[in-house]
Amino acid sequence: MTIESILGAIVIGAVVGALGRLLLPGRQPIGWILTIVVGIVAALIGTALAQVMGVETTKGIDWIELVMQLVLAVVGVGIVAGIRGRSRV
C-alpha cells in the first residue's frame, strides 16, 4: 500500500462508513465519529483484500473494491452497534 492509497482509503472510508450506516436498517446507537472510524477501517481492509485478490485497479472507480468496502462497513457498523447497544443498559 502506498501513502496515496492509504489517504484515499481514509477519505473514502468516511463516505463508506456513512453509507454503511445508512444502508443498515434500524437505529444504530453509535456516534458519527465512530461510524467514520468503522468506515476507515472497512476501507483499509477492503483495499487490502482487493489487492490480495488481484482485483485490477483502473484509473476510474474500482467498483469491486468499493462494494467490498461498503459491505465491510455495513458489517462493521452492525457489529459495533450491537456491542455498544448491549453495553448501554
PyMOL Python script that loads the backbone (N, CA, C, O; Angstrom):
from pymol import cmd

cmd.read_pdbstr("""\
ATOM      1  N   MET A   1       0.842  -1.179   0.000  1.00  0.00           N
ATOM      2  CA  MET A   1       0.000   0.000   0.000  1.00  0.00           C
ATOM      3  C   MET A   1       0.886   1.240   0.000  1.00  0.00           C
ATOM      4  O   MET A   1       1.869   1.325   0.736  1.00  0.00           O
ATOM      5  N   THR A   2       0.524   2.170  -0.819  1.00  0.00           N
ATOM      6  CA  THR A   2       1.258   3.430  -0.860  1.00  0.00           C
ATOM      7  C   THR A   2       0.554   4.452   0.028  1.00  0.00           C
ATOM      8  O   THR A   2      -0.565   4.229   0.491  1.00  0.00           O
ATOM      9  N   ILE A   3       1.223   5.564   0.254  1.00  0.00           N
ATOM     10  CA  ILE A   3       0.638   6.648   1.050  1.00  0.00           C
ATOM     11  C   ILE A   3      -0.627   7.158   0.377  1.00  0.00           C
ATOM     12  O   ILE A   3      -1.610   7.455   1.055  1.00  0.00           O
ATOM     13  N   GLU A   4      -0.615   7.262  -0.952  1.00  0.00           N
ATOM     14  CA  GLU A   4      -1.788   7.741  -1.672  1.00  0.00           C
ATOM     15  C   GLU A   4      -2.980   6.812  -1.487  1.00  0.00           C
ATOM     16  O   GLU A   4      -4.109   7.274  -1.321  1.00  0.00           O
ATOM     17  N   SER A   5      -2.736   5.512  -1.513  1.00  0.00           N
ATOM     18  CA  SER A   5      -3.847   4.574  -1.341  1.00  0.00           C
ATOM     19  C   SER A   5      -4.378   4.606   0.095  1.00  0.00           C
ATOM     20  O   SER A   5      -5.579   4.447   0.313  1.00  0.00           O
ATOM     21  N   ILE A   6      -3.500   4.810   1.062  1.00  0.00           N
ATOM     22  CA  ILE A   6      -3.943   4.904   2.454  1.00  0.00           C
ATOM     23  C   ILE A   6      -4.767   6.169   2.658  1.00  0.00           C
ATOM     24  O   ILE A   6      -5.829   6.120   3.279  1.00  0.00           O
ATOM     25  N   LEU A   7      -4.288   7.310   2.140  1.00  0.00           N
ATOM     26  CA  LEU A   7      -5.041   8.555   2.266  1.00  0.00           C
ATOM     27  C   LEU A   7      -6.372   8.469   1.524  1.00  0.00           C
ATOM     28  O   LEU A   7      -7.392   8.966   2.002  1.00  0.00           O
ATOM     29  N   GLY A   8      -6.353   7.844   0.365  1.00  0.00           N
ATOM     30  CA  GLY A   8      -7.600   7.650  -0.379  1.00  0.00           C
ATOM     31  C   GLY A   8      -8.572   6.775   0.382  1.00  0.00           C
ATOM     32  O   GLY A   8      -9.776   7.031   0.382  1.00  0.00           O
ATOM     33  N   ALA A   9      -8.058   5.743   1.031  1.00  0.00           N
ATOM     34  CA  ALA A   9      -8.915   4.859   1.817  1.00  0.00           C
ATOM     35  C   ALA A   9      -9.516   5.595   3.007  1.00  0.00           C
ATOM     36  O   ALA A   9     -10.654   5.328   3.393  1.00  0.00           O
ATOM     37  N   ILE A  10      -8.761   6.515   3.588  1.00  0.00           N
ATOM     38  CA  ILE A  10      -9.283   7.285   4.725  1.00  0.00           C
ATOM     39  C   ILE A  10     -10.418   8.198   4.271  1.00  0.00           C
ATOM     40  O   ILE A  10     -11.466   8.261   4.913  1.00  0.00           O
ATOM     41  N   VAL A  11     -10.206   8.902   3.169  1.00  0.00           N
ATOM     42  CA  VAL A  11     -11.247   9.800   2.657  1.00  0.00           C
ATOM     43  C   VAL A  11     -12.472   9.000   2.215  1.00  0.00           C
ATOM     44  O   VAL A  11     -13.605   9.339   2.556  1.00  0.00           O
ATOM     45  N   ILE A  12     -12.232   7.954   1.465  1.00  0.00           N
ATOM     46  CA  ILE A  12     -13.345   7.115   1.018  1.00  0.00           C
ATOM     47  C   ILE A  12     -13.987   6.420   2.207  1.00  0.00           C
ATOM     48  O   ILE A  12     -15.197   6.193   2.217  1.00  0.00           O
ATOM     49  N   GLY A  13     -13.187   6.080   3.208  1.00  0.00           N
ATOM     50  CA  GLY A  13     -13.708   5.420   4.406  1.00  0.00           C
ATOM     51  C   GLY A  13     -14.731   6.252   5.143  1.00  0.00           C
ATOM     52  O   GLY A  13     -15.700   5.712   5.677  1.00  0.00           O
ATOM     53  N   ALA A  14     -14.532   7.556   5.182  1.00  0.00           N
ATOM     54  CA  ALA A  14     -15.515   8.425   5.830  1.00  0.00           C
ATOM     55  C   ALA A  14     -16.845   8.347   5.100  1.00  0.00           C
ATOM     56  O   ALA A  14     -17.903   8.293   5.727  1.00  0.00           O
ATOM     57  N   VAL A  15     -16.791   8.343   3.775  1.00  0.00           N
ATOM     58  CA  VAL A  15     -18.020   8.250   2.976  1.00  0.00           C
ATOM     59  C   VAL A  15     -18.615   6.853   3.089  1.00  0.00           C
ATOM     60  O   VAL A  15     -19.827   6.698   3.235  1.00  0.00           O
ATOM     61  N   VAL A  16     -17.765   5.843   3.022  1.00  0.00           N
ATOM     62  CA  VAL A  16     -18.236   4.454   3.094  1.00  0.00           C
ATOM     63  C   VAL A  16     -18.875   4.166   4.449  1.00  0.00           C
ATOM     64  O   VAL A  16     -19.884   3.465   4.520  1.00  0.00           O
ATOM     65  N   GLY A  17     -18.306   4.693   5.505  1.00  0.00           N
ATOM     66  CA  GLY A  17     -18.886   4.500   6.838  1.00  0.00           C
ATOM     67  C   GLY A  17     -20.266   5.104   6.942  1.00  0.00           C
ATOM     68  O   GLY A  17     -21.180   4.492   7.494  1.00  0.00           O
ATOM     69  N   ALA A  18     -20.423   6.313   6.408  1.00  0.00           N
ATOM     70  CA  ALA A  18     -21.738   6.954   6.429  1.00  0.00           C
ATOM     71  C   ALA A  18     -22.740   6.173   5.585  1.00  0.00           C
ATOM     72  O   ALA A  18     -23.885   5.989   6.000  1.00  0.00           O
ATOM     73  N   LEU A  19     -22.325   5.713   4.408  1.00  0.00           N
ATOM     74  CA  LEU A  19     -23.215   4.915   3.568  1.00  0.00           C
ATOM     75  C   LEU A  19     -23.550   3.578   4.221  1.00  0.00           C
ATOM     76  O   LEU A  19     -24.685   3.109   4.136  1.00  0.00           O
ATOM     77  N   GLY A  20     -22.568   2.969   4.869  1.00  0.00           N
ATOM     78  CA  GLY A  20     -22.806   1.707   5.568  1.00  0.00           C
ATOM     79  C   GLY A  20     -23.841   1.872   6.662  1.00  0.00           C
ATOM     80  O   GLY A  20     -24.688   1.001   6.860  1.00  0.00           O
ATOM     81  N   ARG A  21     -23.776   2.980   7.369  1.00  0.00           N
ATOM     82  CA  ARG A  21     -24.753   3.242   8.426  1.00  0.00           C
ATOM     83  C   ARG A  21     -26.137   3.495   7.840  1.00  0.00           C
ATOM     84  O   ARG A  21     -27.140   3.052   8.400  1.00  0.00           O
ATOM     85  N   LEU A  22     -26.195   4.201   6.725  1.00  0.00           N
ATOM     86  CA  LEU A  22     -27.484   4.466   6.078  1.00  0.00           C
ATOM     87  C   LEU A  22     -28.118   3.198   5.520  1.00  0.00           C
ATOM     88  O   LEU A  22     -29.340   3.053   5.537  1.00  0.00           O
ATOM     89  N   LEU A  23     -27.290   2.279   5.025  1.00  0.00           N
ATOM     90  CA  LEU A  23     -27.819   1.040   4.451  1.00  0.00           C
ATOM     91  C   LEU A  23     -28.260   0.031   5.501  1.00  0.00           C
ATOM     92  O   LEU A  23     -29.076  -0.845   5.214  1.00  0.00           O
ATOM     93  N   LEU A  24     -27.734   0.145   6.703  1.00  0.00           N
ATOM     94  CA  LEU A  24     -28.094  -0.779   7.766  1.00  0.00           C
ATOM     95  C   LEU A  24     -29.451  -0.371   8.337  1.00  0.00           C
ATOM     96  O   LEU A  24     -29.597   0.748   8.829  1.00  0.00           O
ATOM     97  N   PRO A  25     -30.437  -1.254   8.279  1.00  0.00           N
ATOM     98  CA  PRO A  25     -31.763  -0.873   8.773  1.00  0.00           C
ATOM     99  C   PRO A  25     -31.782  -0.712  10.287  1.00  0.00           C
ATOM    100  O   PRO A  25     -31.012  -1.345  11.010  1.00  0.00           O
ATOM    101  N   GLY A  26     -32.674   0.144  10.742  1.00  0.00           N
ATOM    102  CA  GLY A  26     -32.823   0.363  12.172  1.00  0.00           C
ATOM    103  C   GLY A  26     -31.946   1.498  12.660  1.00  0.00           C
ATOM    104  O   GLY A  26     -31.227   2.147  11.899  1.00  0.00           O
ATOM    105  N   ARG A  27     -32.037   1.706  13.958  1.00  0.00           N
ATOM    106  CA  ARG A  27     -31.272   2.784  14.591  1.00  0.00           C
ATOM    107  C   ARG A  27     -30.008   2.192  15.193  1.00  0.00           C
ATOM    108  O   ARG A  27     -30.055   1.165  15.871  1.00  0.00           O
ATOM    109  N   GLN A  28     -28.876   2.844  14.942  1.00  0.00           N
ATOM    110  CA  GLN A  28     -27.612   2.385  15.491  1.00  0.00           C
ATOM    111  C   GLN A  28     -27.197   3.326  16.631  1.00  0.00           C
ATOM    112  O   GLN A  28     -27.109   4.538  16.431  1.00  0.00           O
ATOM    113  N   PRO A  29     -26.944   2.778  17.810  1.00  0.00           N
ATOM    114  CA  PRO A  29     -26.585   3.622  18.960  1.00  0.00           C
ATOM    115  C   PRO A  29     -25.097   3.998  18.995  1.00  0.00           C
ATOM    116  O   PRO A  29     -24.445   3.885  20.034  1.00  0.00           O
ATOM    117  N   ILE A  30     -24.573   4.442  17.856  1.00  0.00           N
ATOM    118  CA  ILE A  30     -23.180   4.885  17.805  1.00  0.00           C
ATOM    119  C   ILE A  30     -23.142   6.273  17.187  1.00  0.00           C
ATOM    120  O   ILE A  30     -24.034   6.650  16.427  1.00  0.00           O
ATOM    121  N   GLY A  31     -22.118   7.019  17.516  1.00  0.00           N
ATOM    122  CA  GLY A  31     -21.985   8.371  17.001  1.00  0.00           C
ATOM    123  C   GLY A  31     -21.370   8.390  15.608  1.00  0.00           C
ATOM    124  O   GLY A  31     -20.936   7.366  15.080  1.00  0.00           O
ATOM    125  N   TRP A  32     -21.348   9.584  15.034  1.00  0.00           N
ATOM    126  CA  TRP A  32     -20.810   9.729  13.684  1.00  0.00           C
ATOM    127  C   TRP A  32     -19.309   9.533  13.640  1.00  0.00           C
ATOM    128  O   TRP A  32     -18.787   9.029  12.645  1.00  0.00           O
ATOM    129  N   ILE A  33     -18.604   9.914  14.685  1.00  0.00           N
ATOM    130  CA  ILE A  33     -17.148   9.733  14.676  1.00  0.00           C
ATOM    131  C   ILE A  33     -16.798   8.249  14.654  1.00  0.00           C
ATOM    132  O   ILE A  33     -15.913   7.828  13.909  1.00  0.00           O
ATOM    133  N   LEU A  34     -17.487   7.463  15.464  1.00  0.00           N
ATOM    134  CA  LEU A  34     -17.256   6.020  15.467  1.00  0.00           C
ATOM    135  C   LEU A  34     -17.667   5.398  14.135  1.00  0.00           C
ATOM    136  O   LEU A  34     -17.036   4.449  13.668  1.00  0.00           O
ATOM    137  N   THR A  35     -18.718   5.930  13.529  1.00  0.00           N
ATOM    138  CA  THR A  35     -19.144   5.457  12.212  1.00  0.00           C
ATOM    139  C   THR A  35     -18.056   5.712  11.173  1.00  0.00           C
ATOM    140  O   THR A  35     -17.774   4.851  10.340  1.00  0.00           O
ATOM    141  N   ILE A  36     -17.456   6.879  11.224  1.00  0.00           N
ATOM    142  CA  ILE A  36     -16.387   7.208  10.282  1.00  0.00           C
ATOM    143  C   ILE A  36     -15.162   6.332  10.531  1.00  0.00           C
ATOM    144  O   ILE A  36     -14.511   5.893   9.583  1.00  0.00           O
ATOM    145  N   VAL A  37     -14.848   6.078  11.795  1.00  0.00           N
ATOM    146  CA  VAL A  37     -13.711   5.204  12.113  1.00  0.00           C
ATOM    147  C   VAL A  37     -13.952   3.797  11.573  1.00  0.00           C
ATOM    148  O   VAL A  37     -13.045   3.179  11.016  1.00  0.00           O
ATOM    149  N   VAL A  38     -15.174   3.290  11.739  1.00  0.00           N
ATOM    150  CA  VAL A  38     -15.512   1.967  11.200  1.00  0.00           C
ATOM    151  C   VAL A  38     -15.378   1.982   9.678  1.00  0.00           C
ATOM    152  O   VAL A  38     -14.875   1.026   9.086  1.00  0.00           O
ATOM    153  N   GLY A  39     -15.830   3.070   9.044  1.00  0.00           N
ATOM    154  CA  GLY A  39     -15.706   3.189   7.598  1.00  0.00           C
ATOM    155  C   GLY A  39     -14.267   3.222   7.128  1.00  0.00           C
ATOM    156  O   GLY A  39     -13.930   2.620   6.108  1.00  0.00           O
ATOM    157  N   ILE A  40     -13.412   3.923   7.866  1.00  0.00           N
ATOM    158  CA  ILE A  40     -11.996   3.984   7.508  1.00  0.00           C
ATOM    159  C   ILE A  40     -11.359   2.609   7.618  1.00  0.00           C
ATOM    160  O   ILE A  40     -10.605   2.194   6.738  1.00  0.00           O
ATOM    161  N   VAL A  41     -11.664   1.904   8.699  1.00  0.00           N
ATOM    162  CA  VAL A  41     -11.125   0.545   8.870  1.00  0.00           C
ATOM    163  C   VAL A  41     -11.637  -0.369   7.760  1.00  0.00           C
ATOM    164  O   VAL A  41     -10.878  -1.163   7.204  1.00  0.00           O
ATOM    165  N   ALA A  42     -12.927  -0.255   7.440  1.00  0.00           N
ATOM    166  CA  ALA A  42     -13.505  -1.069   6.371  1.00  0.00           C
ATOM    167  C   ALA A  42     -12.862  -0.742   5.021  1.00  0.00           C
ATOM    168  O   ALA A  42     -12.620  -1.640   4.215  1.00  0.00           O
ATOM    169  N   ALA A  43     -12.590   0.531   4.778  1.00  0.00           N
ATOM    170  CA  ALA A  43     -11.955   0.921   3.521  1.00  0.00           C
ATOM    171  C   ALA A  43     -10.534   0.390   3.426  1.00  0.00           C
ATOM    172  O   ALA A  43     -10.115  -0.076   2.367  1.00  0.00           O
ATOM    173  N   LEU A  44      -9.788   0.454   4.526  1.00  0.00           N
ATOM    174  CA  LEU A  44      -8.421  -0.062   4.519  1.00  0.00           C
ATOM    175  C   LEU A  44      -8.406  -1.575   4.307  1.00  0.00           C
ATOM    176  O   LEU A  44      -7.611  -2.091   3.523  1.00  0.00           O
ATOM    177  N   ILE A  45      -9.287  -2.277   5.009  1.00  0.00           N
ATOM    178  CA  ILE A  45      -9.349  -3.735   4.852  1.00  0.00           C
ATOM    179  C   ILE A  45      -9.834  -4.100   3.453  1.00  0.00           C
ATOM    180  O   ILE A  45      -9.303  -5.022   2.833  1.00  0.00           O
ATOM    181  N   GLY A  46     -10.834  -3.387   2.956  1.00  0.00           N
ATOM    182  CA  GLY A  46     -11.344  -3.654   1.608  1.00  0.00           C
ATOM    183  C   GLY A  46     -10.297  -3.419   0.543  1.00  0.00           C
ATOM    184  O   GLY A  46     -10.205  -4.186  -0.416  1.00  0.00           O
ATOM    185  N   THR A  47      -9.506  -2.370   0.696  1.00  0.00           N
ATOM    186  CA  THR A  47      -8.429  -2.094  -0.249  1.00  0.00           C
ATOM    187  C   THR A  47      -7.374  -3.190  -0.200  1.00  0.00           C
ATOM    188  O   THR A  47      -6.899  -3.651  -1.238  1.00  0.00           O
ATOM    189  N   ALA A  48      -7.010  -3.606   1.009  1.00  0.00           N
ATOM    190  CA  ALA A  48      -6.016  -4.674   1.148  1.00  0.00           C
ATOM    191  C   ALA A  48      -6.530  -5.982   0.553  1.00  0.00           C
ATOM    192  O   ALA A  48      -5.793  -6.682  -0.140  1.00  0.00           O
ATOM    193  N   LEU A  49      -7.791  -6.311   0.822  1.00  0.00           N
ATOM    194  CA  LEU A  49      -8.373  -7.536   0.255  1.00  0.00           C
ATOM    195  C   LEU A  49      -8.417  -7.489  -1.264  1.00  0.00           C
ATOM    196  O   LEU A  49      -8.137  -8.487  -1.929  1.00  0.00           O
ATOM    197  N   ALA A  50      -8.766  -6.343  -1.810  1.00  0.00           N
ATOM    198  CA  ALA A  50      -8.822  -6.211  -3.272  1.00  0.00           C
ATOM    199  C   ALA A  50      -7.436  -6.400  -3.880  1.00  0.00           C
ATOM    200  O   ALA A  50      -7.304  -7.019  -4.936  1.00  0.00           O
ATOM    201  N   GLN A  51      -6.411  -5.877  -3.229  1.00  0.00           N
ATOM    202  CA  GLN A  51      -5.056  -6.049  -3.741  1.00  0.00           C
ATOM    203  C   GLN A  51      -4.593  -7.489  -3.622  1.00  0.00           C
ATOM    204  O   GLN A  51      -3.929  -8.005  -4.521  1.00  0.00           O
ATOM    205  N   VAL A  52      -4.939  -8.145  -2.514  1.00  0.00           N
ATOM    206  CA  VAL A  52      -4.554  -9.545  -2.331  1.00  0.00           C
ATOM    207  C   VAL A  52      -5.269 -10.435  -3.344  1.00  0.00           C
ATOM    208  O   VAL A  52      -4.683 -11.375  -3.881  1.00  0.00           O
ATOM    209  N   MET A  53      -6.545 -10.126  -3.600  1.00  0.00           N
ATOM    210  CA  MET A  53      -7.334 -10.915  -4.545  1.00  0.00           C
ATOM    211  C   MET A  53      -6.954 -10.626  -5.992  1.00  0.00           C
ATOM    212  O   MET A  53      -7.359 -11.354  -6.898  1.00  0.00           O
ATOM    213  N   GLY A  54      -6.184  -9.579  -6.212  1.00  0.00           N
ATOM    214  CA  GLY A  54      -5.744  -9.264  -7.564  1.00  0.00           C
ATOM    215  C   GLY A  54      -6.780  -8.521  -8.385  1.00  0.00           C
ATOM    216  O   GLY A  54      -6.752  -8.570  -9.615  1.00  0.00           O
ATOM    217  N   VAL A  55      -7.693  -7.835  -7.715  1.00  0.00           N
ATOM    218  CA  VAL A  55      -8.672  -7.035  -8.442  1.00  0.00           C
ATOM    219  C   VAL A  55      -7.903  -5.922  -9.132  1.00  0.00           C
ATOM    220  O   VAL A  55      -7.172  -5.166  -8.492  1.00  0.00           O
ATOM    221  N   GLU A  56      -8.076  -5.830 -10.444  1.00  0.00           N
ATOM    222  CA  GLU A  56      -7.311  -4.854 -11.207  1.00  0.00           C
ATOM    223  C   GLU A  56      -7.728  -3.439 -10.847  1.00  0.00           C
ATOM    224  O   GLU A  56      -8.913  -3.121 -10.747  1.00  0.00           O
ATOM    225  N   THR A  57      -6.727  -2.606 -10.656  1.00  0.00           N
ATOM    226  CA  THR A  57      -7.019  -1.203 -10.384  1.00  0.00           C
ATOM    227  C   THR A  57      -7.037  -0.448 -11.709  1.00  0.00           C
ATOM    228  O   THR A  57      -6.197  -0.674 -12.581  1.00  0.00           O
ATOM    229  N   THR A  58      -7.979   0.424 -11.839  1.00  0.00           N
ATOM    230  CA  THR A  58      -8.116   1.221 -13.041  1.00  0.00           C
ATOM    231  C   THR A  58      -7.934   2.692 -12.689  1.00  0.00           C
ATOM    232  O   THR A  58      -7.817   3.045 -11.516  1.00  0.00           O
ATOM    233  N   LYS A  59      -7.911   3.535 -13.692  1.00  0.00           N
ATOM    234  CA  LYS A  59      -7.796   4.961 -13.439  1.00  0.00           C
ATOM    235  C   LYS A  59      -9.112   5.542 -12.957  1.00  0.00           C
ATOM    236  O   LYS A  59      -9.134   6.627 -12.376  1.00  0.00           O
ATOM    237  N   GLY A  60     -10.200   4.839 -13.188  1.00  0.00           N
ATOM    238  CA  GLY A  60     -11.511   5.293 -12.733  1.00  0.00           C
ATOM    239  C   GLY A  60     -11.847   4.699 -11.380  1.00  0.00           C
ATOM    240  O   GLY A  60     -10.964   4.419 -10.569  1.00  0.00           O
ATOM    241  N   ILE A  61     -13.116   4.515 -11.156  1.00  0.00           N
ATOM    242  CA  ILE A  61     -13.585   3.952  -9.881  1.00  0.00           C
ATOM    243  C   ILE A  61     -13.471   2.436  -9.932  1.00  0.00           C
ATOM    244  O   ILE A  61     -13.912   1.809 -10.895  1.00  0.00           O
ATOM    245  N   ASP A  62     -12.891   1.855  -8.916  1.00  0.00           N
ATOM    246  CA  ASP A  62     -12.799   0.399  -8.792  1.00  0.00           C
ATOM    247  C   ASP A  62     -14.061  -0.081  -8.086  1.00  0.00           C
ATOM    248  O   ASP A  62     -14.135  -0.086  -6.857  1.00  0.00           O
ATOM    249  N   TRP A  63     -15.049  -0.484  -8.872  1.00  0.00           N
ATOM    250  CA  TRP A  63     -16.360  -0.818  -8.322  1.00  0.00           C
ATOM    251  C   TRP A  63     -16.320  -2.038  -7.417  1.00  0.00           C
ATOM    252  O   TRP A  63     -17.006  -2.068  -6.395  1.00  0.00           O
ATOM    253  N   ILE A  64     -15.537  -3.036  -7.769  1.00  0.00           N
ATOM    254  CA  ILE A  64     -15.468  -4.244  -6.941  1.00  0.00           C
ATOM    255  C   ILE A  64     -14.874  -3.905  -5.577  1.00  0.00           C
ATOM    256  O   ILE A  64     -15.379  -4.354  -4.547  1.00  0.00           O
ATOM    257  N   GLU A  65     -13.822  -3.126  -5.570  1.00  0.00           N
ATOM    258  CA  GLU A  65     -13.197  -2.713  -4.315  1.00  0.00           C
ATOM    259  C   GLU A  65     -14.156  -1.864  -3.489  1.00  0.00           C
ATOM    260  O   GLU A  65     -14.229  -2.023  -2.270  1.00  0.00           O
ATOM    261  N   LEU A  66     -14.887  -0.969  -4.136  1.00  0.00           N
ATOM    262  CA  LEU A  66     -15.837  -0.112  -3.434  1.00  0.00           C
ATOM    263  C   LEU A  66     -16.971  -0.918  -2.816  1.00  0.00           C
ATOM    264  O   LEU A  66     -17.398  -0.630  -1.699  1.00  0.00           O
ATOM    265  N   VAL A  67     -17.456  -1.915  -3.527  1.00  0.00           N
ATOM    266  CA  VAL A  67     -18.520  -2.771  -2.989  1.00  0.00           C
ATOM    267  C   VAL A  67     -17.994  -3.570  -1.796  1.00  0.00           C
ATOM    268  O   VAL A  67     -18.701  -3.738  -0.802  1.00  0.00           O
ATOM    269  N   MET A  68     -16.760  -4.062  -1.891  1.00  0.00           N
ATOM    270  CA  MET A  68     -16.161  -4.785  -0.769  1.00  0.00           C
ATOM    271  C   MET A  68     -16.059  -3.881   0.455  1.00  0.00           C
ATOM    272  O   MET A  68     -16.359  -4.307   1.571  1.00  0.00           O
ATOM    273  N   GLN A  69     -15.637  -2.639   0.251  1.00  0.00           N
ATOM    274  CA  GLN A  69     -15.524  -1.692   1.354  1.00  0.00           C
ATOM    275  C   GLN A  69     -16.885  -1.402   1.966  1.00  0.00           C
ATOM    276  O   GLN A  69     -17.018  -1.319   3.187  1.00  0.00           O
ATOM    277  N   LEU A  70     -17.889  -1.249   1.123  1.00  0.00           N
ATOM    278  CA  LEU A  70     -19.230  -0.942   1.606  1.00  0.00           C
ATOM    279  C   LEU A  70     -19.816  -2.105   2.406  1.00  0.00           C
ATOM    280  O   LEU A  70     -20.428  -1.891   3.452  1.00  0.00           O
ATOM    281  N   VAL A  71     -19.634  -3.319   1.925  1.00  0.00           N
ATOM    282  CA  VAL A  71     -20.123  -4.491   2.659  1.00  0.00           C
ATOM    283  C   VAL A  71     -19.409  -4.609   4.007  1.00  0.00           C
ATOM    284  O   VAL A  71     -20.042  -4.897   5.023  1.00  0.00           O
ATOM    285  N   LEU A  72     -18.109  -4.390   4.014  1.00  0.00           N
ATOM    286  CA  LEU A  72     -17.368  -4.437   5.273  1.00  0.00           C
ATOM    287  C   LEU A  72     -17.817  -3.335   6.228  1.00  0.00           C
ATOM    288  O   LEU A  72     -17.845  -3.545   7.441  1.00  0.00           O
ATOM    289  N   ALA A  73     -18.168  -2.167   5.697  1.00  0.00           N
ATOM    290  CA  ALA A  73     -18.643  -1.069   6.546  1.00  0.00           C
ATOM    291  C   ALA A  73     -20.001  -1.399   7.154  1.00  0.00           C
ATOM    292  O   ALA A  73     -20.236  -1.123   8.330  1.00  0.00           O
ATOM    293  N   VAL A  74     -20.896  -1.986   6.364  1.00  0.00           N
ATOM    294  CA  VAL A  74     -22.211  -2.365   6.895  1.00  0.00           C
ATOM    295  C   VAL A  74     -22.048  -3.400   8.003  1.00  0.00           C
ATOM    296  O   VAL A  74     -22.672  -3.289   9.059  1.00  0.00           O
ATOM    297  N   VAL A  75     -21.212  -4.399   7.764  1.00  0.00           N
ATOM    298  CA  VAL A  75     -20.963  -5.427   8.777  1.00  0.00           C
ATOM    299  C   VAL A  75     -20.309  -4.809  10.010  1.00  0.00           C
ATOM    300  O   VAL A  75     -20.692  -5.117  11.138  1.00  0.00           O
ATOM    301  N   GLY A  76     -19.325  -3.938   9.796  1.00  0.00           N
ATOM    302  CA  GLY A  76     -18.636  -3.309  10.917  1.00  0.00           C
ATOM    303  C   GLY A  76     -19.549  -2.425  11.749  1.00  0.00           C
ATOM    304  O   GLY A  76     -19.501  -2.466  12.978  1.00  0.00           O
ATOM    305  N   VAL A  77     -20.386  -1.621  11.086  1.00  0.00           N
ATOM    306  CA  VAL A  77     -21.326  -0.770  11.818  1.00  0.00           C
ATOM    307  C   VAL A  77     -22.312  -1.638  12.597  1.00  0.00           C
ATOM    308  O   VAL A  77     -22.661  -1.314  13.732  1.00  0.00           O
ATOM    309  N   GLY A  78     -22.757  -2.731  11.998  1.00  0.00           N
ATOM    310  CA  GLY A  78     -23.673  -3.640  12.693  1.00  0.00           C
ATOM    311  C   GLY A  78     -23.043  -4.257  13.929  1.00  0.00           C
ATOM    312  O   GLY A  78     -23.682  -4.357  14.976  1.00  0.00           O
ATOM    313  N   ILE A  79     -21.794  -4.668  13.807  1.00  0.00           N
ATOM    314  CA  ILE A  79     -21.099  -5.272  14.944  1.00  0.00           C
ATOM    315  C   ILE A  79     -20.882  -4.253  16.055  1.00  0.00           C
ATOM    316  O   ILE A  79     -21.155  -4.530  17.223  1.00  0.00           O
ATOM    317  N   VAL A  80     -20.390  -3.071  15.688  1.00  0.00           N
ATOM    318  CA  VAL A  80     -20.125  -2.041  16.698  1.00  0.00           C
ATOM    319  C   VAL A  80     -21.431  -1.579  17.341  1.00  0.00           C
ATOM    320  O   VAL A  80     -21.478  -1.369  18.553  1.00  0.00           O
ATOM    321  N   ALA A  81     -22.484  -1.419  16.554  1.00  0.00           N
ATOM    322  CA  ALA A  81     -23.778  -1.008  17.107  1.00  0.00           C
ATOM    323  C   ALA A  81     -24.322  -2.076  18.049  1.00  0.00           C
ATOM    324  O   ALA A  81     -24.911  -1.752  19.081  1.00  0.00           O
ATOM    325  N   GLY A  82     -24.129  -3.340  17.703  1.00  0.00           N
ATOM    326  CA  GLY A  82     -24.574  -4.421  18.577  1.00  0.00           C
ATOM    327  C   GLY A  82     -23.820  -4.440  19.892  1.00  0.00           C
ATOM    328  O   GLY A  82     -24.413  -4.654  20.950  1.00  0.00           O
ATOM    329  N   ILE A  83     -22.529  -4.218  19.832  1.00  0.00           N
ATOM    330  CA  ILE A  83     -21.719  -4.202  21.050  1.00  0.00           C
ATOM    331  C   ILE A  83     -22.054  -2.997  21.902  1.00  0.00           C
ATOM    332  O   ILE A  83     -22.214  -3.114  23.117  1.00  0.00           O
ATOM    333  N   ARG A  84     -22.161  -1.829  21.265  1.00  0.00           N
ATOM    334  CA  ARG A  84     -22.469  -0.600  22.014  1.00  0.00           C
ATOM    335  C   ARG A  84     -23.892  -0.624  22.552  1.00  0.00           C
ATOM    336  O   ARG A  84     -24.151  -0.087  23.629  1.00  0.00           O
ATOM    337  N   GLY A  85     -24.819  -1.238  21.821  1.00  0.00           N
ATOM    338  CA  GLY A  85     -26.203  -1.296  22.267  1.00  0.00           C
ATOM    339  C   GLY A  85     -26.371  -2.163  23.501  1.00  0.00           C
ATOM    340  O   GLY A  85     -27.182  -1.858  24.374  1.00  0.00           O
ATOM    341  N   ARG A  86     -25.610  -3.237  23.574  1.00  0.00           N
ATOM    342  CA  ARG A  86     -25.706  -4.132  24.734  1.00  0.00           C
ATOM    343  C   ARG A  86     -25.051  -3.526  25.961  1.00  0.00           C
ATOM    344  O   ARG A  86     -25.472  -3.806  27.083  1.00  0.00           O
ATOM    345  N   SER A  87     -24.029  -2.702  25.773  1.00  0.00           N
ATOM    346  CA  SER A  87     -23.338  -2.146  26.934  1.00  0.00           C
ATOM    347  C   SER A  87     -24.089  -0.977  27.557  1.00  0.00           C
ATOM    348  O   SER A  87     -23.777  -0.588  28.683  1.00  0.00           O
ATOM    349  N   ARG A  88     -25.061  -0.409  26.865  1.00  0.00           N
ATOM    350  CA  ARG A  88     -25.848   0.720  27.392  1.00  0.00           C
ATOM    351  C   ARG A  88     -27.191   0.238  27.872  1.00  0.00           C
ATOM    352  O   ARG A  88     -28.198   0.380  27.178  1.00  0.00           O
ATOM    353  N   VAL A  89     -27.208  -0.331  29.055  1.00  0.00           N
ATOM    354  CA  VAL A  89     -28.468  -0.840  29.621  1.00  0.00           C
ATOM    355  C   VAL A  89     -28.991   0.088  30.654  1.00  0.00           C
ATOM    356  O   VAL A  89     -30.041  -0.171  31.242  1.00  0.00           O
TER     357      VAL A  89
END
""", "prot")
cmd.dss("prot")
cmd.show_as("cartoon", "prot")
cmd.util.cbc("prot")
cmd.orient("prot")
